Amino acid sequence: MQFFDLSQPLFDDCPNCHVHPAVRLPITADHPTDGWRMEEFHMASHTGTHLDAPLHKIAGGKSIDQMPLESFCGKCRILDLTHLPAAHPIGPAELQGALAGEIVLLNTSWGHRRAKTDEWIHRSPYLAPDGAQWIVDHGIRAVGIDHFSIGGTGPDNTPTHEILLGNGVWVIEELCFRDGWREFAEGAEFMALPLLLPGFSGSPSRAVLFKP
């Protein structure tokens, strides 16, 4: 198998959603003092590259452990939207070419701007509600983006999430399209598996393109 990583790294105090707790990943034991090495995780479940289950926005929706692992793997289409200006709402016009049954990944270039700045937090291009409805209407399996919120941080955030998650379209957020993705993507499929977290609304994930 060949793999191409689309994940963002997790590290102590790394950039994250501004309304979530700060990321704390302390080393709590180490060589040679303790004779072993251990770290701890202190962060929201929707941190770094992560999956959204319906429960994230839909009361009574499926939690991440209730979703079949097979649903997180399959044929993908990466849409190059790096030409879009900041804060651009992504609608049906930008989604043309995506086909039913595909996992659609939106490359806006914001994964390369990851930092604790107003631009990264609040100015990313985002999937608008009409774009989310187009995704649902065209039978797209899932959608991802290279920012921590598929719907941005403005008033469209909740409607976009509700349209997708309320119709069984799972979401992956905070991807990173590193140099070389375009060449690798030809003939590749996508996979992002969640941790087994009963009752959770989402989970960190390692997102990859892969080829047999």
Buried (B, 14 or more C-beta within 10 A) or exposed (E): EEEBBBBBEBEEEBBBBEEEEEBEBEEEEEEEEEEEEEEEEEBBBBBBBBBBBBBBBBEEBBBBBEBEEEEBBBEBBBBEBEEBEEBBBBBBEBBEEBEEEBBBBBBBBBBBBBEEEEEBBBBBBBBBBBBBBBBBEBEBBBBBBBBBBBBBBEEBBEBBBBBBBBBBBBBBBBBBBEEEBEEBBEEBBBBBBBBEBEEBBBBBBBBBBBEE
